Amino acid sequence: MPERRPRPAAGVVLAFDFGRRRIGVAAGDTVSGGSSPLAALAVPGETPPWPAIEALLREWRPEIVVVGLPYNADGSESPLARAARAFAATLGDRFSVRVELVDERYSSLEAGMRLREARATGRRRRRVAKGDVDAAAACVILERWFESRAGMPE
C-alpha cells in the first residue's frame, strides 16, 4: 500500500492527464475537494508545451500538482508510464512544485462516460471532443487524489 502523506493546507491543486498528443488539465481545491476541467494542451512533437504549463502554474499557483500515472488493467505500469514519470519529475524540478502521482487507470473511459451522460441529459450542448475527455480525465485523476486523502489530518 502506498504511503499516505498529509494533505497540504487548504489551497489549489492542479491535475494533469499526461498524453503524447494532449495533456488534460483540471483544477480543484483542498477545501471543497471538487474539480473543474481547465484545458487540453496540445503536445507539439515530443516536448510538452512548457510555456502553456508555466502560464497555468502562474495563474493558479497550486500548492501541489497531481499527475496521472497510467497502469494496465492488471496493475502493471503501461508503456506510457515512463514518459508520465519523466513529465512529473521535470514538472517538479522545473517549477519547484510538489508533484504526486495517482493511478489513472480507466480515467479517460470514466471521463468519456460522464461527458456523454451530460450530453444525453442536456447538461452539455456541444459534442464531446477528444480534448474535452482529456480535461475531464484530469478531473477524475484529481478526484481520486482527493479520495485517497479523505479523513487524513490537515
CNS distance restraints for C-alpha pairs under 8 A (distance, minus, plus):
assign (resid   4 and name CA) (resid 148 and name CA) 7.92 0.50 0.50
assign (resid   4 and name CA) (resid 149 and name CA) 7.32 0.50 0.50
assign (resid   5 and name CA) (resid 149 and name CA) 7.91 0.50 0.50
assign (resid   6 and name CA) (resid 149 and name CA) 7.48 0.50 0.50
assign (resid   6 and name CA) (resid 152 and name CA) 6.30 0.50 0.50
assign (resid   6 and name CA) (resid 153 and name CA) 6.27 0.50 0.50
assign (resid   6 and name CA) (resid 154 and name CA) 6.31 0.50 0.50
assign (resid   7 and name CA) (resid  30 and name CA) 7.79 0.50 0.50
assign (resid   7 and name CA) (resid 149 and name CA) 6.62 0.50 0.50
assign (resid   7 and name CA) (resid 152 and name CA) 6.92 0.50 0.50
assign (resid   7 and name CA) (resid 153 and name CA) 7.08 0.50 0.50
assign (resid   7 and name CA) (resid 154 and name CA) 5.58 0.50 0.50
assign (resid   8 and name CA) (resid  30 and name CA) 7.57 0.50 0.50
assign (resid   8 and name CA) (resid  63 and name CA) 7.00 0.50 0.50
assign (resid   8 and name CA) (resid  64 and name CA) 7.55 0.50 0.50
assign (resid   8 and name CA) (resid 154 and name CA) 6.80 0.50 0.50
assign (resid   9 and name CA) (resid  30 and name CA) 7.39 0.50 0.50
assign (resid   9 and name CA) (resid 154 and name CA) 6.36 0.50 0.50
assign (resid  10 and name CA) (resid  29 and name CA) 6.90 0.50 0.50
assign (resid  10 and name CA) (resid  30 and name CA) 4.96 0.50 0.50
assign (resid  10 and name CA) (resid  31 and name CA) 5.52 0.50 0.50
assign (resid  11 and name CA) (resid  29 and name CA) 5.33 0.50 0.50
assign (resid  11 and name CA) (resid  30 and name CA) 5.49 0.50 0.50
assign (resid  11 and name CA) (resid  31 and name CA) 7.12 0.50 0.50
assign (resid  11 and name CA) (resid  62 and name CA) 6.93 0.50 0.50
assign (resid  11 and name CA) (resid  63 and name CA) 6.07 0.50 0.50
assign (resid  12 and name CA) (resid  27 and name CA) 7.00 0.50 0.50
assign (resid  12 and name CA) (resid  28 and name CA) 5.77 0.50 0.50
assign (resid  12 and name CA) (resid  29 and name CA) 4.42 0.50 0.50
assign (resid  12 and name CA) (resid  30 and name CA) 6.55 0.50 0.50
assign (resid  12 and name CA) (resid  60 and name CA) 7.02 0.50 0.50
assign (resid  12 and name CA) (resid  61 and name CA) 7.01 0.50 0.50
assign (resid  12 and name CA) (resid  62 and name CA) 4.63 0.50 0.50
assign (resid  12 and name CA) (resid  63 and name CA) 5.76 0.50 0.50
assign (resid  12 and name CA) (resid  64 and name CA) 7.26 0.50 0.50
assign (resid  13 and name CA) (resid  27 and name CA) 5.80 0.50 0.50
assign (resid  13 and name CA) (resid  28 and name CA) 5.27 0.50 0.50
assign (resid  13 and name CA) (resid  29 and name CA) 5.62 0.50 0.50
assign (resid  13 and name CA) (resid  30 and name CA) 7.18 0.50 0.50
assign (resid  13 and name CA) (resid  62 and name CA) 4.95 0.50 0.50
assign (resid  13 and name CA) (resid  63 and name CA) 5.98 0.50 0.50
assign (resid  13 and name CA) (resid  64 and name CA) 5.21 0.50 0.50
assign (resid  13 and name CA) (resid  65 and name CA) 5.66 0.50 0.50
assign (resid  13 and name CA) (resid  66 and name CA) 7.30 0.50 0.50
assign (resid  13 and name CA) (resid 142 and name CA) 7.98 0.50 0.50
assign (resid  14 and name CA) (resid  25 and name CA) 6.99 0.50 0.50
assign (resid  14 and name CA) (resid  26 and name CA) 5.73 0.50 0.50
assign (resid  14 and name CA) (resid  27 and name CA) 4.54 0.50 0.50
assign (resid  14 and name CA) (resid  28 and name CA) 6.43 0.50 0.50
assign (resid  14 and name CA) (resid  60 and name CA) 7.94 0.50 0.50
assign (resid  14 and name CA) (resid  62 and name CA) 6.11 0.50 0.50
assign (resid  14 and name CA) (resid  64 and name CA) 6.80 0.50 0.50
assign (resid  14 and name CA) (resid  65 and name CA) 4.92 0.50 0.50
assign (resid  14 and name CA) (resid  66 and name CA) 6.20 0.50 0.50
assign (resid  14 and name CA) (resid 142 and name CA) 7.57 0.50 0.50
assign (resid  15 and name CA) (resid  25 and name CA) 5.61 0.50 0.50
assign (resid  15 and name CA) (resid  26 and name CA) 5.16 0.50 0.50
assign (resid  15 and name CA) (resid  27 and name CA) 6.29 0.50 0.50
assign (resid  15 and name CA) (resid  65 and name CA) 5.73 0.50 0.50
assign (resid  15 and name CA) (resid  66 and name CA) 4.53 0.50 0.50
assign (resid  15 and name CA) (resid  67 and name CA) 5.69 0.50 0.50
assign (resid  15 and name CA) (resid  68 and name CA) 7.62 0.50 0.50
assign (resid  15 and name CA) (resid 138 and name CA) 5.52 0.50 0.50
assign (resid  15 and name CA) (resid 139 and name CA) 7.08 0.50 0.50
assign (resid  15 and name CA) (resid 141 and name CA) 6.77 0.50 0.50
assign (resid  15 and name CA) (resid 142 and name CA) 5.57 0.50 0.50
assign (resid  16 and name CA) (resid  23 and name CA) 6.38 0.50 0.50
assign (resid  16 and name CA) (resid  24 and name CA) 5.55 0.50 0.50
assign (resid  16 and name CA) (resid  25 and name CA) 4.74 0.50 0.50
assign (resid  16 and name CA) (resid  26 and name CA) 6.71 0.50 0.50
assign (resid  16 and name CA) (resid  65 and name CA) 7.71 0.50 0.50
assign (resid  16 and name CA) (resid  66 and name CA) 6.25 0.50 0.50
assign (resid  16 and name CA) (resid  67 and name CA) 4.83 0.50 0.50
assign (resid  16 and name CA) (resid  68 and name CA) 6.33 0.50 0.50
assign (resid  16 and name CA) (resid 138 and name CA) 5.40 0.50 0.50
assign (resid  16 and name CA) (resid 141 and name CA) 7.83 0.50 0.50
assign (resid  17 and name CA) (resid  23 and name CA) 5.40 0.50 0.50
assign (resid  17 and name CA) (resid  24 and name CA) 4.76 0.50 0.50
assign (resid  17 and name CA) (resid  25 and name CA) 6.42 0.50 0.50
assign (resid  17 and name CA) (resid  67 and name CA) 6.23 0.50 0.50
assign (resid  17 and name CA) (resid  68 and name CA) 5.34 0.50 0.50
assign (resid  17 and name CA) (resid 104 and name CA) 7.97 0.50 0.50
assign (resid  17 and name CA) (resid 134 and name CA) 6.50 0.50 0.50
assign (resid  17 and name CA) (resid 135 and name CA) 7.33 0.50 0.50
assign (resid  17 and name CA) (resid 137 and name CA) 6.38 0.50 0.50
assign (resid  17 and name CA) (resid 138 and name CA) 4.88 0.50 0.50
assign (resid  17 and name CA) (resid 141 and name CA) 7.35 0.50 0.50
assign (resid  18 and name CA) (resid  22 and name CA) 7.06 0.50 0.50
assign (resid  18 and name CA) (resid  23 and name CA) 4.73 0.50 0.50
assign (resid  18 and name CA) (resid  24 and name CA) 6.67 0.50 0.50
assign (resid  18 and name CA) (resid  67 and name CA) 7.05 0.50 0.50
assign (resid  18 and name CA) (resid  68 and name CA) 6.59 0.50 0.50
assign (resid  18 and name CA) (resid  84 and name CA) 6.02 0.50 0.50
assign (resid  18 and name CA) (resid  87 and name CA) 7.79 0.50 0.50
assign (resid  19 and name CA) (resid  23 and name CA) 5.31 0.50 0.50
assign (resid  19 and name CA) (resid  24 and name CA) 7.96 0.50 0.50
assign (resid  19 and name CA) (resid  80 and name CA) 7.87 0.50 0.50
assign (resid  19 and name CA) (resid  84 and name CA) 7.76 0.50 0.50
assign (resid  20 and name CA) (resid  43 and name CA) 6.43 0.50 0.50
assign (resid  20 and name CA) (resid  46 and name CA) 7.35 0.50 0.50
assign (resid  21 and name CA) (resid  42 and name CA) 6.04 0.50 0.50
assign (resid  21 and name CA) (resid  43 and name CA) 4.99 0.50 0.50
assign (resid  21 and name CA) (resid  44 and name CA) 7.44 0.50 0.50
assign (resid  22 and name CA) (resid  40 and name CA) 5.98 0.50 0.50
assign (resid  22 and name CA) (resid  41 and name CA) 5.31 0.50 0.50
assign (resid  22 and name CA) (resid  42 and name CA) 4.55 0.50 0.50
assign (resid  22 and name CA) (resid  43 and name CA) 5.23 0.50 0.50
assign (resid  22 and name CA) (resid 131 and name CA) 7.16 0.50 0.50
assign (resid  22 and name CA) (resid 134 and name CA) 7.24 0.50 0.50
assign (resid  23 and name CA) (resid  40 and name CA) 5.41 0.50 0.50
assign (resid  23 and name CA) (resid  41 and name CA) 5.06 0.50 0.50
assign (resid  23 and name CA) (resid  42 and name CA) 6.64 0.50 0.50
assign (resid  23 and name CA) (resid  43 and name CA) 7.06 0.50 0.50
assign (resid  23 and name CA) (resid 134 and name CA) 6.66 0.50 0.50
assign (resid  23 and name CA) (resid 135 and name CA) 7.66 0.50 0.50
assign (resid  24 and name CA) (resid  37 and name CA) 7.96 0.50 0.50
assign (resid  24 and name CA) (resid  38 and name CA) 7.80 0.50 0.50
assign (resid  24 and name CA) (resid  39 and name CA) 5.91 0.50 0.50
assign (resid  24 and name CA) (resid  40 and name CA) 4.28 0.50 0.50
assign (resid  24 and name CA) (resid  41 and name CA) 6.33 0.50 0.50
assign (resid  24 and name CA) (resid 131 and name CA) 7.05 0.50 0.50
assign (resid  24 and name CA) (resid 133 and name CA) 7.91 0.50 0.50
assign (resid  24 and name CA) (resid 134 and name CA) 4.36 0.50 0.50
assign (resid  24 and name CA) (resid 135 and name CA) 4.01 0.50 0.50
assign (resid  24 and name CA) (resid 136 and name CA) 7.32 0.50 0.50
assign (resid  24 and name CA) (resid 137 and name CA) 6.90 0.50 0.50
assign (resid  24 and name CA) (resid 138 and name CA) 5.53 0.50 0.50
assign (resid  25 and name CA) (resid  37 and name CA) 6.24 0.50 0.50
assign (resid  25 and name CA) (resid  38 and name CA) 5.44 0.50 0.50
assign (resid  25 and name CA) (resid  39 and name CA) 5.23 0.50 0.50
assign (resid  25 and name CA) (resid  40 and name CA) 6.07 0.50 0.50
assign (resid  25 and name CA) (resid  41 and name CA) 7.67 0.50 0.50
assign (resid  25 and name CA) (resid 134 and name CA) 7.51 0.50 0.50
assign (resid  25 and name CA) (resid 135 and name CA) 5.10 0.50 0.50
assign (resid  25 and name CA) (resid 138 and name CA) 5.40 0.50 0.50
assign (resid  25 and name CA) (resid 139 and name CA) 7.63 0.50 0.50
assign (resid  26 and name CA) (resid  35 and name CA) 6.50 0.50 0.50
assign (resid  26 and name CA) (resid  36 and name CA) 5.44 0.50 0.50
assign (resid  26 and name CA) (resid  37 and name CA) 4.25 0.50 0.50
assign (resid  26 and name CA) (resid  38 and name CA) 4.93 0.50 0.50
assign (resid  26 and name CA) (resid  39 and name CA) 7.04 0.50 0.50
assign (resid  26 and name CA) (resid 135 and name CA) 6.04 0.50 0.50
assign (resid  26 and name CA) (resid 136 and name CA) 7.34 0.50 0.50
assign (resid  26 and name CA) (resid 138 and name CA) 5.23 0.50 0.50
assign (resid  26 and name CA) (resid 139 and name CA) 5.31 0.50 0.50
assign (resid  26 and name CA) (resid 142 and name CA) 7.37 0.50 0.50
assign (resid  27 and name CA) (resid  35 and name CA) 5.48 0.50 0.50
assign (resid  27 and name CA) (resid  36 and name CA) 5.42 0.50 0.50
assign (resid  27 and name CA) (resid  37 and name CA) 6.49 0.50 0.50
assign (resid  27 and name CA) (resid  38 and name CA) 6.63 0.50 0.50
assign (resid  27 and name CA) (resid 139 and name CA) 7.41 0.50 0.50
assign (resid  27 and name CA) (resid 142 and name CA) 7.82 0.50 0.50
assign (resid  28 and name CA) (resid  32 and name CA) 7.91 0.50 0.50
assign (resid  28 and name CA) (resid  33 and name CA) 6.51 0.50 0.50
assign (resid  28 and name CA) (resid  34 and name CA) 5.39 0.50 0.50
assign (resid  28 and name CA) (resid  35 and name CA) 4.20 0.50 0.50
assign (resid  28 and name CA) (resid  36 and name CA) 6.31 0.50 0.50
assign (resid  28 and name CA) (resid 142 and name CA) 7.35 0.50 0.50
assign (resid  29 and name CA) (resid  33 and name CA) 5.62 0.50 0.50
assign (resid  29 and name CA) (resid  34 and name CA) 6.40 0.50 0.50
assign (resid  29 and name CA) (resid  35 and name CA) 7.25 0.50 0.50
assign (resid  30 and name CA) (resid  34 and name CA) 7.91 0.50 0.50
assign (resid  30 and name CA) (resid 146 and name CA) 7.56 0.50 0.50
assign (resid  33 and name CA) (resid 143 and name CA) 7.13 0.50 0.50
assign (resid  33 and name CA) (resid 146 and name CA) 5.99 0.50 0.50
assign (resid  34 and name CA) (resid 143 and name CA) 7.01 0.50 0.50
assign (resid  35 and name CA) (resid 139 and name CA) 5.51 0.50 0.50
assign (resid  35 and name CA) (resid 142 and name CA) 6.78 0.50 0.50
assign (resid  35 and name CA) (resid 143 and name CA) 6.80 0.50 0.50
assign (resid  36 and name CA) (resid 136 and name CA) 7.81 0.50 0.50
assign (resid  36 and name CA) (resid 139 and name CA) 6.17 0.50 0.50
assign (resid  37 and name CA) (resid 135 and name CA) 5.01 0.50 0.50
assign (resid  37 and name CA) (resid 136 and name CA) 5.58 0.50 0.50
assign (resid  37 and name CA) (resid 138 and name CA) 7.03 0.50 0.50
assign (resid  37 and name CA) (resid 139 and name CA) 6.00 0.50 0.50
assign (resid  38 and name CA) (resid 135 and name CA) 6.38 0.50 0.50
assign (resid  39 and name CA) (resid 131 and name CA) 7.49 0.50 0.50
assign (resid  39 and name CA) (resid 132 and name CA) 7.77 0.50 0.50
assign (resid  39 and name CA) (resid 135 and name CA) 5.58 0.50 0.50
assign (resid  40 and name CA) (resid 131 and name CA) 5.03 0.50 0.50
assign (resid  40 and name CA) (resid 132 and name CA) 6.99 0.50 0.50
assign (resid  40 and name CA) (resid 134 and name CA) 6.08 0.50 0.50
assign (resid  40 and name CA) (resid 135 and name CA) 5.47 0.50 0.50
assign (resid  41 and name CA) (resid  49 and name CA) 7.06 0.50 0.50
assign (resid  41 and name CA) (resid  52 and name CA) 7.51 0.50 0.50
assign (resid  41 and name CA) (resid 131 and name CA) 7.95 0.50 0.50
assign (resid  42 and name CA) (resid  49 and name CA) 7.11 0.50 0.50
assign (resid  43 and name CA) (resid  47 and name CA) 6.54 0.50 0.50
assign (resid  43 and name CA) (resid  48 and name CA) 5.29 0.50 0.50
assign (resid  43 and name CA) (resid  49 and name CA) 5.81 0.50 0.50
assign (resid  44 and name CA) (resid  48 and name CA) 6.97 0.50 0.50
assign (resid  44 and name CA) (resid  49 and name CA) 6.94 0.50 0.50
assign (resid  48 and name CA) (resid  87 and name CA) 7.91 0.50 0.50
assign (resid  49 and name CA) (resid  53 and name CA) 6.31 0.50 0.50
assign (resid  50 and name CA) (resid  54 and name CA) 5.91 0.50 0.50
assign (resid  51 and name CA) (resid  55 and name CA) 6.19 0.50 0.50
assign (resid  52 and name CA) (resid  56 and name CA) 6.39 0.50 0.50
assign (resid  53 and name CA) (resid  57 and name CA) 6.24 0.50 0.50
assign (resid  54 and name CA) (resid  58 and name CA) 6.11 0.50 0.50
assign (resid  54 and name CA) (resid  95 and name CA) 7.69 0.50 0.50
assign (resid  55 and name CA) (resid  59 and name CA) 6.11 0.50 0.50
assign (resid  56 and name CA) (resid  60 and name CA) 5.97 0.50 0.50
assign (resid  56 and name CA) (resid  61 and name CA) 7.93 0.50 0.50
assign (resid  57 and name CA) (resid  61 and name CA) 5.25 0.50 0.50
assign (resid  57 and name CA) (resid  62 and name CA) 6.58 0.50 0.50
assign (resid  62 and name CA) (resid  97 and name CA) 7.99 0.50 0.50
assign (resid  63 and name CA) (resid  97 and name CA) 7.27 0.50 0.50
assign (resid  63 and name CA) (resid  98 and name CA) 7.27 0.50 0.50
assign (resid  64 and name CA) (resid  97 and name CA) 6.31 0.50 0.50
assign (resid  64 and name CA) (resid  98 and name CA) 5.06 0.50 0.50
assign (resid  64 and name CA) (resid  99 and name CA) 5.94 0.50 0.50
assign (resid  64 and name CA) (resid 100 and name CA) 7.63 0.50 0.50
assign (resid  65 and name CA) (resid  97 and name CA) 6.97 0.50 0.50
assign (resid  65 and name CA) (resid  98 and name CA) 6.16 0.50 0.50
assign (resid  65 and name CA) (resid  99 and name CA) 4.74 0.50 0.50
assign (resid  65 and name CA) (resid 100 and name CA) 6.40 0.50 0.50
assign (resid  66 and name CA) (resid  99 and name CA) 5.61 0.50 0.50
assign (resid  66 and name CA) (resid 100 and name CA) 4.91 0.50 0.50
assign (resid  66 and name CA) (resid 101 and name CA) 5.74 0.50 0.50
assign (resid  66 and name CA) (resid 102 and name CA) 6.84 0.50 0.50
assign (resid  66 and name CA) (resid 141 and name CA) 7.73 0.50 0.50
assign (resid  66 and name CA) (resid 142 and name CA) 6.80 0.50 0.50
assign (resid  66 and name CA) (resid 145 and name CA) 7.52 0.50 0.50
assign (resid  67 and name CA) (resid  84 and name CA) 7.52 0.50 0.50
assign (resid  67 and name CA) (resid  88 and name CA) 6.31 0.50 0.50
assign (resid  67 and name CA) (resid  99 and name CA) 7.10 0.50 0.50
assign (resid  67 and name CA) (resid 100 and name CA) 6.28 0.50 0.50
assign (resid  67 and name CA) (resid 101 and name CA) 4.95 0.50 0.50
assign (resid  67 and name CA) (resid 102 and name CA) 6.21 0.50 0.50
assign (resid  67 and name CA) (resid 141 and name CA) 7.65 0.50 0.50
assign (resid  68 and name CA) (resid  84 and name CA) 7.38 0.50 0.50
assign (resid  68 and name CA) (resid 101 and name CA) 5.72 0.50 0.50
assign (resid  68 and name CA) (resid 102 and name CA) 4.92 0.50 0.50
assign (resid  68 and name CA) (resid 103 and name CA) 5.85 0.50 0.50
assign (resid  68 and name CA) (resid 104 and name CA) 4.90 0.50 0.50
assign (resid  68 and name CA) (resid 138 and name CA) 7.60 0.50 0.50
assign (resid  68 and name CA) (resid 141 and name CA) 6.07 0.50 0.50
assign (resid  69 and name CA) (resid  77 and name CA) 7.93 0.50 0.50
assign (resid  69 and name CA) (resid  81 and name CA) 5.79 0.50 0.50
assign (resid  69 and name CA) (resid  84 and name CA) 6.15 0.50 0.50
assign (resid  69 and name CA) (resid  85 and name CA) 7.18 0.50 0.50
assign (resid  69 and name CA) (resid 101 and name CA) 5.89 0.50 0.50
assign (resid  69 and name CA) (resid 102 and name CA) 5.56 0.50 0.50
assign (resid  69 and name CA) (resid 103 and name CA) 5.07 0.50 0.50
assign (resid  69 and name CA) (resid 104 and name CA) 5.44 0.50 0.50
assign (resid  69 and name CA) (resid 105 and name CA) 7.82 0.50 0.50
assign (resid  70 and name CA) (resid  77 and name CA) 6.24 0.50 0.50
assign (resid  70 and name CA) (resid  78 and name CA) 5.67 0.50 0.50
assign (resid  70 and name CA) (resid  80 and name CA) 6.49 0.50 0.50
assign (resid  70 and name CA) (resid  81 and name CA) 5.30 0.50 0.50
assign (resid  70 and name CA) (resid  84 and name CA) 7.61 0.50 0.50
assign (resid  70 and name CA) (resid 103 and name CA) 6.29 0.50 0.50
assign (resid  70 and name CA) (resid 104 and name CA) 5.34 0.50 0.50
assign (resid  70 and name CA) (resid 105 and name CA) 5.86 0.50 0.50
assign (resid  71 and name CA) (resid  75 and name CA) 5.69 0.50 0.50
assign (resid  71 and name CA) (resid  76 and name CA) 5.56 0.50 0.50
assign (resid  71 and name CA) (resid  77 and name CA) 4.25 0.50 0.50
assign (resid  71 and name CA) (resid  78 and name CA) 4.88 0.50 0.50
assign (resid  71 and name CA) (resid  81 and name CA) 7.08 0.50 0.50
assign (resid  71 and name CA) (resid 103 and name CA) 6.67 0.50 0.50
assign (resid  71 and name CA) (resid 104 and name CA) 6.90 0.50 0.50
assign (resid  71 and name CA) (resid 105 and name CA) 5.52 0.50 0.50
assign (resid  72 and name CA) (resid  76 and name CA) 5.35 0.50 0.50
assign (resid  72 and name CA) (resid  77 and name CA) 5.80 0.50 0.50
assign (resid  72 and name CA) (resid  78 and name CA) 5.28 0.50 0.50
assign (resid  72 and name CA) (resid 105 and name CA) 6.88 0.50 0.50
assign (resid  73 and name CA) (resid 105 and name CA) 7.19 0.50 0.50
assign (resid  77 and name CA) (resid  81 and name CA) 5.76 0.50 0.50
assign (resid  80 and name CA) (resid  84 and name CA) 6.27 0.50 0.50
assign (resid  81 and name CA) (resid  85 and name CA) 6.07 0.50 0.50
assign (resid  82 and name CA) (resid  86 and name CA) 6.22 0.50 0.50
assign (resid  83 and name CA) (resid  87 and name CA) 6.09 0.50 0.50
assign (resid  84 and name CA) (resid  88 and name CA) 6.14 0.50 0.50
assign (resid  85 and name CA) (resid  89 and name CA) 6.13 0.50 0.50
assign (resid  85 and name CA) (resid 101 and name CA) 8.00 0.50 0.50
assign (resid  86 and name CA) (resid  90 and name CA) 6.08 0.50 0.50
assign (resid  87 and name CA) (resid  91 and name CA) 5.98 0.50 0.50
assign (resid  88 and name CA) (resid  92 and name CA) 6.23 0.50 0.50
assign (resid  88 and name CA) (resid  99 and name CA) 6.52 0.50 0.50
assign (resid  88 and name CA) (resid 100 and name CA) 7.88 0.50 0.50
assign (resid  88 and name CA) (resid 101 and name CA) 7.67 0.50 0.50
assign (resid  89 and name CA) (resid  93 and name CA) 6.16 0.50 0.50
assign (resid  89 and name CA) (resid  99 and name CA) 7.68 0.50 0.50
assign (resid  90 and name CA) (resid  94 and name CA) 5.63 0.50 0.50
assign (resid  91 and name CA) (resid  95 and name CA) 5.96 0.50 0.50
assign (resid  91 and name CA) (resid  96 and name CA) 7.73 0.50 0.50
assign (resid  91 and name CA) (resid  97 and name CA) 7.36 0.50 0.50
assign (resid  91 and name CA) (resid  99 and name CA) 7.61 0.50 0.50
assign (resid  92 and name CA) (resid  96 and name CA) 5.22 0.50 0.50
assign (resid  92 and name CA) (resid  97 and name CA) 4.87 0.50 0.50
assign (resid  92 and name CA) (resid  98 and name CA) 5.90 0.50 0.50
assign (resid  92 and name CA) (resid  99 and name CA) 5.81 0.50 0.50
assign (resid  93 and name CA) (resid  97 and name CA) 7.29 0.50 0.50
assign (resid 102 and name CA) (resid 141 and name CA) 6.69 0.50 0.50
assign (resid 102 and name CA) (resid 144 and name CA) 7.38 0.50 0.50
assign (resid 102 and name CA) (resid 145 and name CA) 6.41 0.50 0.50
assign (resid 103 and name CA) (resid 141 and name CA) 7.51 0.50 0.50
assign (resid 104 and name CA) (resid 141 and name CA) 5.87 0.50 0.50
assign (resid 106 and name CA) (resid 110 and name CA) 6.16 0.50 0.50
assign (resid 107 and name CA) (resid 111 and name CA) 6.00 0.50 0.50
assign (resid 107 and name CA) (resid 137 and name CA) 5.14 0.50 0.50
assign (resid 107 and name CA) (resid 138 and name CA) 7.80 0.50 0.50
assign (resid 107 and name CA) (resid 140 and name CA) 5.86 0.50 0.50
assign (resid 107 and name CA) (resid 141 and name CA) 6.63 0.50 0.50
assign (resid 108 and name CA) (resid 112 and name CA) 6.02 0.50 0.50
assign (resid 108 and name CA) (resid 133 and name CA) 6.31 0.50 0.50
assign (resid 108 and name CA) (resid 134 and name CA) 6.67 0.50 0.50
assign (resid 108 and name CA) (resid 136 and name CA) 7.59 0.50 0.50
assign (resid 108 and name CA) (resid 137 and name CA) 4.92 0.50 0.50
assign (resid 109 and name CA) (resid 113 and name CA) 6.27 0.50 0.50
assign (resid 110 and name CA) (resid 114 and name CA) 6.24 0.50 0.50
assign (resid 110 and name CA) (resid 137 and name CA) 7.36 0.50 0.50
assign (resid 110 and name CA) (resid 140 and name CA) 7.58 0.50 0.50
assign (resid 111 and name CA) (resid 115 and name CA) 6.22 0.50 0.50
assign (resid 111 and name CA) (resid 133 and name CA) 5.73 0.50 0.50
assign (resid 111 and name CA) (resid 134 and name CA) 7.81 0.50 0.50
assign (resid 111 and name CA) (resid 136 and name CA) 5.20 0.50 0.50
assign (resid 111 and name CA) (resid 137 and name CA) 5.04 0.50 0.50
assign (resid 111 and name CA) (resid 140 and name CA) 6.77 0.50 0.50
assign (resid 112 and name CA) (resid 116 and name CA) 6.11 0.50 0.50
assign (resid 112 and name CA) (resid 128 and name CA) 8.00 0.50 0.50
assign (resid 112 and name CA) (resid 133 and name CA) 5.51 0.50 0.50
assign (resid 112 and name CA) (resid 136 and name CA) 7.68 0.50 0.50
assign (resid 112 and name CA) (resid 137 and name CA) 7.95 0.50 0.50
assign (resid 113 and name CA) (resid 117 and name CA) 6.08 0.50 0.50
assign (resid 114 and name CA) (resid 118 and name CA) 6.17 0.50 0.50
assign (resid 115 and name CA) (resid 119 and name CA) 6.23 0.50 0.50
assign (resid 115 and name CA) (resid 124 and name CA) 7.64 0.50 0.50
assign (resid 115 and name CA) (resid 128 and name CA) 6.72 0.50 0.50
assign (resid 115 and name CA) (resid 133 and name CA) 7.42 0.50 0.50
assign (resid 115 and name CA) (resid 136 and name CA) 7.90 0.50 0.50
assign (resid 116 and name CA) (resid 120 and name CA) 6.10 0.50 0.50
assign (resid 116 and name CA) (resid 128 and name CA) 7.08 0.50 0.50
assign (resid 117 and name CA) (resid 121 and name CA) 6.16 0.50 0.50
assign (resid 118 and name CA) (resid 122 and name CA) 6.15 0.50 0.50
assign (resid 118 and name CA) (resid 123 and name CA) 4.97 0.50 0.50
assign (resid 118 and name CA) (resid 124 and name CA) 5.27 0.50 0.50
assign (resid 119 and name CA) (resid 123 and name CA) 5.89 0.50 0.50
assign (resid 119 and name CA) (resid 124 and name CA) 4.46 0.50 0.50
assign (resid 119 and name CA) (resid 125 and name CA) 6.05 0.50 0.50
assign (resid 119 and name CA) (resid 126 and name CA) 7.43 0.50 0.50
assign (resid 119 and name CA) (resid 127 and name CA) 7.38 0.50 0.50
assign (resid 120 and name CA) (resid 124 and name CA) 7.79 0.50 0.50
assign (resid 128 and name CA) (resid 132 and name CA) 6.17 0.50 0.50
assign (resid 128 and name CA) (resid 133 and name CA) 7.22 0.50 0.50
assign (resid 129 and name CA) (resid 133 and name CA) 6.66 0.50 0.50
assign (resid 130 and name CA) (resid 134 and name CA) 6.40 0.50 0.50
assign (resid 131 and name CA) (resid 135 and name CA) 6.28 0.50 0.50
assign (resid 132 and name CA) (resid 136 and name CA) 6.07 0.50 0.50
assign (resid 133 and name CA) (resid 137 and name CA) 5.90 0.50 0.50
assign (resid 134 and name CA) (resid 138 and name CA) 6.38 0.50 0.50
assign (resid 135 and name CA) (resid 139 and name CA) 6.62 0.50 0.50
assign (resid 136 and name CA) (resid 140 and name CA) 6.49 0.50 0.50
assign (resid 137 and name CA) (resid 141 and name CA) 6.24 0.50 0.50
assign (resid 138 and name CA) (resid 142 and name CA) 6.16 0.50 0.50
assign (resid 139 and name CA) (resid 143 and name CA) 6.09 0.50 0.50
assign (resid 140 and name CA) (resid 144 and name CA) 6.21 0.50 0.50
assign (resid 141 and name CA) (resid 145 and name CA) 6.36 0.50 0.50
assign (resid 142 and name CA) (resid 146 and name CA) 6.30 0.50 0.50
assign (resid 143 and name CA) (resid 147 and name CA) 6.11 0.50 0.50
assign (resid 144 and name CA) (resid 148 and name CA) 6.11 0.50 0.50
assign (resid 145 and name CA) (resid 149 and name CA) 6.65 0.50 0.50
assign (resid 146 and name CA) (resid 150 and name CA) 6.36 0.50 0.50
